Amino acid sequence: MRTGKIAPQLSSMQAVIEAGPPALDIAHAALEHARSGGDGVLPFGDVRLKAPLPQPVQMRDFLCFEEHLKNSLARAIDVAAAGAADPAKARAQLEASGRFTIPPVWYEIPVYYKCNRMSVIGPDEDVIWPRYAHVLDYELELAAVIGKRGVDISRERAREHIFGYTIFNDVSARDYQMREMTGSLGPAKGKDFDTGNILGPCIVTADEIEPYSLTMIARVNGEQLSRGSSSTMHHRFEDCIAHVSQSETLYPGEVLCSGTVGGGCGLEHGRLLAPGDTVELEIEKIGVLRNRIVKRG
């Protein structure tokens, strides 16, 4: 219904999240007004979606999918052994070294790093290839957006703090990432560059979605490269929220990313990106996040 009044609660997605249920009530009323033929409605083709949260309050990226981790470690052995004089011998030595097995701590806690929240772009924006990198990759992830402030949140109450869900493409400079992480820190510049963090195409509110039964599909130039499911998360968002909020306050507008679904990056398939590629990441009930890779001279 129309009131003729300005609704500051709808001035941005961050404002909606911070205002909580009252803002959603106003948004629902506006939607019903549009559905009933009300004015102020624009055709979808006349608008361009931007990142739903252009500057999130905070971003954390976890490593929640065991299959992705196993696949990536196996691929790292393939790459290292292929460059050796005796590939079979090198492979046996690498496998025996224990460096390419999942560490026990991964099963104990949901490990994460903090992303660069200032480098976020949205759907249909170009990803600019970082000048220092030679190998670029996409990563298909589900992300939860925090809607309610809290500290020392129990796993049992964690879902109450989730506003909604979106798609995250964690674009990665693989060559630089692998190099810097030998220094026992990171990732940093392997992940941190302008246009490297992509969110969208929208945020679906938590009441509209069951997060652990979603099909997740990755395509490059229209070719489907992987199909996975959020049901395979070893650590779930409840675990992540309980872990992070220990003696640390979580705020509305923070984004917690799941890490890559099994098969959800080019590294796992030996198919890395090239300039001009178009990446489409799709998650059931959320939509498609589409971006083009651009390398400037």
C-alpha positions in Angstrom: 0.0 0.0 0.0 1.1 3.5 -0.7 1.6 6.0 2.2 3.4 8.8 0.4 6.1 8.7 3.1 9.8 8.0 2.8 10.8 4.7 4.4 14.5 5.1 5.5 14.4 1.4 6.5 14.4 0.6 2.7 17.2 3.1 1.8 19.7 0.2 1.3 20.0 -3.5 2.0 22.1 -2.8 5.0 19.3 -0.5 6.3 16.8 -3.3 5.8 18.9 -5.8 7.6 19.5 -3.5 10.6 15.8 -2.6 10.8 14.8 -6.2 10.9 11.2 -7.4 10.7 9.5 -4.0 10.5 11.5 -3.2 7.4 10.5 -6.5 5.8 6.9 -5.7 6.6 7.2 -2.5 4.6 8.9 -4.3 1.8 6.2 -6.9 1.7 3.5 -4.2 1.5 5.4 -2.5 -1.3 5.6 -5.8 -3.2 1.9 -6.4 -2.8 1.2 -2.9 -4.1 3.3 -3.7 -7.1 1.6 -7.0 -7.7 -1.8 -5.3 -7.6 -0.8 -3.0 -10.5 0.4 -0.1 -8.4 2.6 2.6 -9.9 6.3 3.0 -9.4 7.1 -0.4 -11.0 10.0 -0.7 -13.4 10.4 -3.6 -15.9 13.3 -5.8 -14.8 15.0 -5.3 -18.2 15.3 -1.6 -17.4 17.3 -2.0 -14.2 20.7 -3.4 -13.4 21.3 -5.3 -10.2 24.3 -4.4 -8.1 25.9 -6.3 -5.3 23.2 -6.7 -2.6 25.8 -5.6 0.0 28.4 -3.4 -1.8 30.5 -3.0 1.4 29.5 -5.7 3.9 30.2 -4.9 7.5 32.6 -7.9 7.6 33.3 -10.9 5.4 34.6 -14.3 6.5 35.3 -17.3 4.2 35.2 -20.8 5.7 36.3 -24.2 4.4 33.1 -26.2 5.0 33.2 -28.8 2.2 35.4 -31.9 2.7 35.1 -33.0 -1.0 36.5 -29.7 -2.2 39.5 -29.9 0.2 40.2 -33.5 -0.8 40.0 -32.7 -4.5 42.2 -29.7 -4.2 44.9 -31.6 -2.3 44.8 -34.4 -4.9 45.1 -31.9 -7.7 48.1 -30.3 -5.9 49.9 -33.7 -5.9 49.1 -34.1 -9.6 50.6 -30.7 -10.5 53.7 -31.2 -8.3 54.4 -34.7 -9.6 53.9 -33.8 -13.2 56.9 -31.5 -13.1 59.3 -34.1 -11.6 61.8 -36.1 -13.5 60.2 -39.3 -12.2 56.5 -38.5 -11.8 55.5 -41.8 -10.2 58.3 -41.7 -7.6 57.5 -38.0 -6.9 53.8 -38.8 -6.4 54.6 -41.6 -4.0 56.9 -39.3 -2.0 54.3 -36.5 -1.9 51.5 -38.8 -0.8 53.8 -40.3 2.0 54.8 -36.9 3.2 51.5 -36.2 4.8 51.5 -32.6 3.5 48.6 -33.3 1.3 46.2 -34.9 3.8 43.4 -33.0 5.6 44.8 -31.9 9.0 42.8 -33.1 12.1 42.0 -29.5 13.1 39.8 -29.1 10.0 37.4 -31.6 11.4 37.4 -30.0 14.9 36.7 -26.3 14.0 35.4 -24.4 11.0 38.6 -22.6 9.9 38.3 -19.3 8.0 40.0 -16.2 6.8 38.7 -12.6 6.5 38.0 -11.4 3.0 38.5 -7.9 1.6 35.1 -6.4 2.1 36.1 -3.3 0.1 36.5 -5.3 -3.2 33.0 -6.5 -3.6 31.2 -6.4 -7.0 27.8 -7.8 -8.1 26.1 -9.6 -11.0 27.2 -8.9 -14.6 30.1 -6.8 -13.5 33.6 -7.5 -15.0 36.3 -9.2 -13.0 39.6 -7.4 -13.7 42.5 -9.9 -13.8 45.1 -8.8 -11.3 48.4 -7.8 -13.0 50.6 -9.9 -10.7 48.7 -13.2 -11.4 48.9 -15.8 -14.2 46.4 -18.3 -13.0 42.8 -17.3 -12.1 40.0 -19.4 -10.8 36.4 -19.1 -9.7 34.9 -20.7 -6.5 31.2 -21.5 -6.1 30.0 -20.8 -2.5 26.9 -20.3 -0.5 26.9 -17.3 1.9 24.8 -16.5 5.0 24.1 -12.9 5.9 23.9 -12.1 9.6 20.7 -10.2 10.6 20.9 -10.0 14.4 23.7 -8.9 16.6 25.1 -11.4 19.1 28.1 -12.7 21.0 28.7 -16.2 22.4 25.9 -17.5 20.3 25.0 -21.1 20.8 24.7 -23.5 17.9 21.1 -24.1 18.8 20.2 -20.4 18.5 22.5 -19.6 15.6 19.8 -19.8 12.8 18.0 -17.0 14.6 20.9 -14.7 13.7 20.8 -15.3 9.9 18.9 -12.7 7.8 19.3 -14.6 4.5 21.4 -16.3 1.9 23.2 -15.3 -1.3 25.9 -16.6 -3.7 29.6 -15.9 -3.3 32.2 -16.2 -6.0 35.6 -16.2 -4.3 37.8 -15.4 -7.4 41.4 -16.6 -6.7 44.8 -16.0 -8.1 46.0 -19.6 -7.7 49.7 -19.1 -8.5 50.1 -16.3 -6.0 47.9 -18.0 -3.4 50.1 -21.2 -3.5 53.3 -19.2 -3.3 52.3 -17.0 -0.4 50.8 -19.8 1.7 54.1 -21.6 1.9 54.9 -18.8 4.3 52.4 -20.2 6.8 50.0 -17.3 6.5 47.3 -16.4 4.0 45.5 -16.4 1.8 46.0 -12.7 1.2 47.0 -11.4 -2.3 45.8 -14.7 -3.7 42.3 -13.5 -2.8 42.6 -9.7 -2.2 42.4 -7.6 -5.4 39.8 -5.3 -6.8 36.7 -7.1 -8.1 37.8 -10.3 -6.6 34.8 -10.8 -4.2 31.4 -11.2 -5.9 28.0 -11.4 -4.2 24.5 -11.7 -5.7 22.3 -11.7 -7.5 20.1 -11.1 -4.5 19.7 -12.1 -0.8 16.9 -14.6 -0.2 15.5 -14.1 3.3 16.0 -17.0 5.7 12.3 -17.8 6.0 12.2 -18.5 2.2 14.9 -21.1 2.0 16.3 -24.3 3.6 20.0 -23.8 3.2 21.2 -27.4 3.3 19.3 -28.9 0.4 20.3 -26.6 -2.5 21.7 -27.7 -5.8 24.9 -25.7 -6.8 26.0 -25.5 -10.4 29.0 -23.9 -12.0 29.3 -23.1 -15.8 32.0 -21.4 -17.8 31.0 -20.1 -21.2 27.7 -22.0 -20.9 29.4 -25.4 -20.3 28.4 -27.0 -17.0 31.6 -28.0 -15.1 30.1 -29.1 -11.8 26.9 -29.9 -9.9 27.0 -30.2 -6.2 24.8 -29.7 -3.1 24.9 -27.6 0.0 23.8 -30.8 1.8 27.4 -31.9 1.8 28.6 -29.2 4.1 30.7 -30.8 6.9 30.6 -27.6 9.0 27.3 -25.8 8.8 26.5 -22.1 9.3 25.4 -22.9 12.8 28.9 -24.2 13.6 30.5 -21.2 12.0 28.4 -18.7 13.9 29.0 -20.5 17.2 32.7 -20.6 16.5 33.2 -17.0 15.4 31.0 -15.5 18.1 33.1 -16.8 20.9 34.0 -13.6 22.8 33.4 -11.7 19.6 30.3 -9.8 18.5 28.7 -10.5 15.2 26.9 -7.6 13.6 24.0 -7.3 11.1 25.4 -7.2 7.6 28.3 -9.5 8.2 28.7 -12.2 5.5 29.8 -15.8 6.3 30.8 -17.8 3.2 30.7 -21.6 3.1 33.9 -22.2 1.1 33.8 -24.0 -2.2 31.3 -26.8 -2.8 32.9 -30.1 -4.0 33.8 -29.7 -7.6 33.0 -26.0 -7.5 36.2 -24.5 -8.8 38.3 -24.9 -11.9 41.3 -26.2 -10.0 39.5 -29.4 -9.2 38.9 -30.0 -12.9 42.2 -28.7 -14.3 40.1 -26.0 -16.1 41.3 -22.6 -15.1 40.0 -19.3 -16.4 41.0 -17.3 -19.5 40.4 -13.7 -20.4 37.0 -13.3 -22.0 35.4 -16.3 -20.1 32.0 -15.8 -18.6 31.4 -17.6 -15.3 27.9 -18.5 -14.1 27.4 -19.7 -10.6 23.9 -20.9 -9.8 22.3 -21.9 -6.5 18.8 -23.3 -6.4 16.2 -20.8 -5.1 18.7 -17.9 -5.2 19.5 -17.5 -8.9 22.5 -17.1 -11.2 25.6 -15.0 -10.5 27.2 -14.1 -13.8 30.5 -12.3 -14.5 33.0 -11.9 -17.3 36.8 -12.1 -16.9 38.7 -9.2 -18.4 42.4 -8.8 -18.7 43.6 -5.3 -19.4 46.8 -4.6 -21.3 
